[in-house]
């Protein structure tokens, strides 16, 4: 299925699109046209067109990069998003990749190397847990080439390369984010308001054409007045259930919750990254 192949290939691409040829990362709203070449089960490579749309939050220190894979008629067949923090020149910075329609995720660590980027990460998807490593180079400030290898625990060896992504910046301006949920999300929007009073939002918006929601709240407390903000990515996983990935920005752990219209229950375990 094309959808399952796309999920495998896009997990770290979005975190690299902001690196200019002088190897200084900054957040700038933009739209990129992408070509993905992904490894198939038979050892050949398939090609998938896609777009990447970047938005900036928290004064530019948090970058959100929406990914949309396109079908043969230009229709959207898959959505995912990456969040990178901090974009202030500090190293390493880290990226969280999450999706619509799949509960998997990847946590990635990024470091500058010359005029490019070297990244390592760990995650899980429909094929199980994996490690990955990637490099990104920028022939120009408006283009990049990303190459990633991956090792699944179930396979036990590196698949090199696992996917190659080439991107070129367009002249388009990112559209405004949606002001409301998509139809598949509408029934669950009440679950988003559970902790608003206790933790006022610094960012609160629907994303990915209304199929997911982003909230960023202050991470400061009496014990840690300088605590990093906390990001919450919420996406429906069924008619009555919402999956929430919670990430303290820049850290190496991710917590997940499943909220239902009847009860709130914790997802088993935590996910880590390098």
C-alpha positions as MATLAB code, in Angstrom:
seq = 'XXXXXXXXXXXXXXXXXXXXXXXXXXXXXXXXXXXXXXXXXXXXXXXXXXXXXXXXXXXXXXXXXXXXXXXXXXXXXXXXXXXXXXXXXXXXXXXXXXXXXXXXXXXXXXXXXXXXXXXXXXXXXXXXXXXXXXXXXXXXXXXXXXXXXXXXXXXXXXXXXXXXXXXXXXXXXXXXXXXXXXXXXXXXXXXXXXXXXXXXXXXXXXXXXXXXXXXXXXXXXXXXXXXXXXXXXXXXXXXXXXXXXXXXXXXXXXXXXXXXXXXXXXXXXXXXXX';
ca = [
       0.000    0.000    0.000;
       1.301    3.481   -0.854;
       0.293    4.856    2.554;
       2.434    2.391    4.508;
       5.457    3.107    2.309;
       5.093    6.849    2.771;
       5.017    6.522    6.558;
       8.390    4.828    6.464;
      10.173    7.485    4.492;
       9.214   10.862    5.935;
      10.070   10.600    9.597;
      13.044   12.954    9.738;
      12.956   14.985    6.582;
      11.029   17.947    7.939;
      13.521   18.762   10.650;
      16.208   19.530    8.077;
      14.523   21.912    5.688;
      15.516   25.056    7.588;
      19.284   24.624    7.292;
      20.827   27.171    4.962;
      24.135   26.698    3.206;
      26.022   28.536    5.957;
      24.829   25.846    8.412;
      22.928   28.244   10.687;
      19.391   27.179   11.477;
      16.606   29.708   11.679;
      12.864   29.466   11.368;
      11.333   31.119    8.343;
       7.811   30.395    7.078;
       8.080   28.703    3.697;
       6.721   26.036    1.359;
       8.880   23.297   -0.194;
       8.278   20.914   -3.091;
       9.675   17.430   -2.405;
      10.539   14.245   -4.247;
      10.866   11.121   -2.065;
      12.677    7.983   -3.131;
      11.935    5.186   -0.697;
      13.202    1.625   -0.410;
      10.651   -1.036   -1.288;
      10.517   -4.572    0.058;
      11.927   -5.944   -3.198;
      15.007   -3.698   -2.940;
      13.935   -1.204   -5.611;
      13.110    2.450   -4.990;
       9.716    4.095   -5.437;
       9.141    7.812   -5.942;
       6.468    9.921   -4.253;
       5.793   13.678   -4.665;
       5.090   15.670   -1.506;
       5.030   19.144    0.015;
       6.457   20.583    3.218;
       5.030   23.738    4.831;
       6.874   25.478    7.662;
       5.466   27.647   10.466;
       7.237   29.370   13.381;
       6.163   29.721   17.031;
       7.567   30.995   20.337;
       9.382   33.882   18.716;
      10.923   31.604   16.101;
      12.478   29.125   18.538;
       9.965   26.383   17.636;
       9.576   25.251   14.034;
       6.603   23.229   12.821;
       6.914   21.559    9.432;
       3.764   20.005    7.975;
       4.283   17.142    5.515;
       1.725   16.061    2.923;
       2.302   13.163    0.533;
       0.427   13.401   -2.755;
      -1.248   10.821   -4.933;
      -1.228   10.569   -8.725;
      -3.980   13.191   -9.041;
      -2.415   15.580   -6.527;
      -4.703   14.480   -3.690;
      -3.337   14.275   -0.140;
      -2.783   10.637    0.812;
      -0.797   11.076    4.020;
      -0.144   13.773    6.652;
       2.593   14.118    9.256;
       4.405   16.892   11.093;
       7.744   17.586   12.745;
       8.562   20.005   15.565;
      12.149   21.228   16.018;
      13.512   23.066   19.076;
      15.446   25.204   19.885;
      16.298   27.173   16.757;
      18.755   29.540   18.461;
      22.061   27.991   17.416;
      22.280   25.727   20.484;
      23.447   22.150   19.905;
      22.100   19.676   19.811;
      18.586   20.618   18.916;
      15.907   17.953   18.754;
      12.976   17.073   16.561;
       9.754   15.175   17.218;
       8.016   13.557   14.234;
       4.367   12.412   14.535;
       1.629   11.439   12.098;
      -2.085   11.330   11.315;
      -3.537    7.835   11.123;
      -0.544    6.134   12.757;
       0.385    6.257   16.489;
       4.120    5.973   15.755;
       6.694    8.691   16.379;
      10.406    9.480   16.126;
      12.668   11.534   18.418;
      15.731   12.898   16.625;
      18.940   14.689   17.634;
      20.464   17.143   15.129;
      24.023   18.533   14.889;
      25.668   20.820   12.349;
      28.461   19.288   10.277;
      30.146   21.651    7.832;
      27.409   23.121    5.655;
      24.976   20.331    6.439;
      23.268   18.424    9.204;
      23.879   15.041   10.823;
      20.955   13.461   12.685;
      20.346   10.302   14.715;
      17.087    9.060   16.111;
      14.929    6.283   17.504;
      11.284    5.590   16.912;
       8.479    3.175   16.206;
       6.053    2.654   13.321;
       3.980   -0.130   11.807;
       7.074   -2.305   11.332;
       8.242   -1.933   14.950;
      11.057   -0.118   16.744;
      14.008    1.264   14.807;
      17.159    3.364   14.875;
      17.950    5.808   12.120;
      20.761    8.080   10.950;
      20.708   10.742    8.264;
      22.664   13.508    6.589;
      21.385   16.642    4.875;
      23.302   18.866    2.498;
      22.288   22.183    0.939;
      23.608   22.863   -2.564;
      21.888   26.255   -2.204;
      19.730   28.070    0.382;
      16.651   27.041   -1.623;
      17.392   23.336   -2.062;
      18.450   20.320   -0.009;
      19.206   16.627   -0.311;
      18.418   14.302    2.573;
      19.630   10.696    2.827;
      18.563    8.391    5.664;
      19.392    4.826    6.722;
      17.385    2.778    9.179;
      17.784   -0.376   11.289;
      14.646   -2.120   12.531;
      14.961   -4.304   15.613;
      13.089   -7.039   13.751;
      15.638   -6.979   10.888;
      18.845   -6.367   12.839;
      20.854   -4.708   10.081;
      21.091   -1.264    8.515;
      19.101   -0.582    5.347;
      21.339    1.898    3.502;
      19.956    4.087    2.115;
      16.421    3.685    3.306;
      15.160    6.841    1.644;
      16.379    9.897   -0.225;
      14.478   13.191   -0.276;
      15.228   16.154   -2.481;
      13.543   19.459   -1.740;
      13.289   22.816   -3.453;
      11.818   25.959   -1.918;
       8.873   27.467   -3.779;
       7.758   31.093   -3.923;
       4.509   30.240   -2.153;
       3.529   31.658    1.234;
       2.233   29.214    3.880;
      -1.551   29.433    4.187;
      -3.206   30.375    7.456;
      -3.659   27.469    9.834;
      -7.231   26.121   10.061;
      -9.540   27.728   12.575;
     -11.519   24.569   13.217;
     -11.270   20.799   13.316;
     -11.836   18.500   10.377;
     -15.045   16.493   10.457;
     -13.272   13.428   11.845;
     -12.047   15.500   14.827;
     -15.137   17.559   15.697;
     -16.651   15.065   18.135;
     -13.464   14.993   20.249;
     -12.635   18.689   20.516;
     -14.026   18.884   24.058;
     -11.166   16.699   25.246;
      -8.697   19.423   24.250;
      -9.998   21.784   26.919;
      -9.343   19.574   29.957;
      -6.305   21.424   31.300;
      -6.670   24.906   29.813;
      -7.368   26.607   33.145;
      -4.491   24.879   34.939;
      -1.986   25.458   32.125;
      -2.822   28.411   29.842;
      -1.705   27.892   26.266;
       1.150   29.765   24.595;
       0.119   28.160   21.307;
      -3.231   26.528   20.545;
      -4.249   25.769   16.967;
      -5.547   23.078   14.676;
      -2.946   21.890   12.165;
      -2.686   19.524    9.195;
      -5.946   20.700    7.633;
      -7.777   20.292   10.945;
      -6.833   16.622   11.379;
      -4.618   17.298   14.438;
      -4.184   19.902   17.173;
      -1.098   21.625   18.581;
      -0.895   23.094   22.064;
       2.196   24.499   23.770;
       2.006   25.353   27.475;
       4.517   26.813   29.902;
       6.816   24.285   31.538;
       7.844   26.596   34.361;
       7.060   25.628   37.963;
       8.089   26.627   41.475;
      10.664   23.826   41.411;
      11.864   24.663   37.892;
      11.130   28.297   36.997;
      13.122   27.981   33.769;
      11.501   24.738   32.622;
      11.133   24.309   28.865;
       7.651   24.635   27.349;
       5.585   21.475   26.933;
       4.199   20.557   23.512;
       1.029   18.506   23.148;
       0.130   16.987   19.795;
      -3.399   15.550   19.694;
      -4.856   13.385   16.948;
      -7.953   11.130   16.751;
      -7.337    7.392   16.722;
     -10.995    6.412   16.514;
     -14.497    7.806   16.798;
     -14.247    8.192   20.586;
     -10.517    8.368   21.307;
      -7.788   10.991   21.141;
      -4.055   10.199   21.212;
      -1.913   12.891   22.877;
       1.874   12.915   22.534;
       3.398   15.172   25.199;
       6.978   16.413   24.774;
       8.943   18.829   26.938;
      10.695   20.751   24.196;
      14.286   19.715   23.577;
      14.264   16.715   25.910;
      14.780   13.042   25.095;
      11.559   11.530   26.445;
       8.046   11.444   25.073;
       4.907   10.585   27.031;
       1.673    9.485   25.402;
      -1.910    9.474   26.653;
      -5.131    8.144   25.221;
      -8.172   10.251   26.072;
     -11.669    8.969   25.472;
     -15.080   10.553   25.843;
     -15.688    8.207   28.804;
     -12.324    8.010   30.549;
      -8.647    8.981   30.438;
      -6.066    6.209   30.455;
      -2.248    6.286   30.167;
      -0.486    4.807   27.184;
       1.942    2.103   28.229;
       5.584    3.152   28.595;
       7.664    6.050   27.387;
       9.768    6.542   24.306;
      13.350    7.772   24.386;
      15.898    8.990   21.876;
      19.664    9.389   21.810;
];
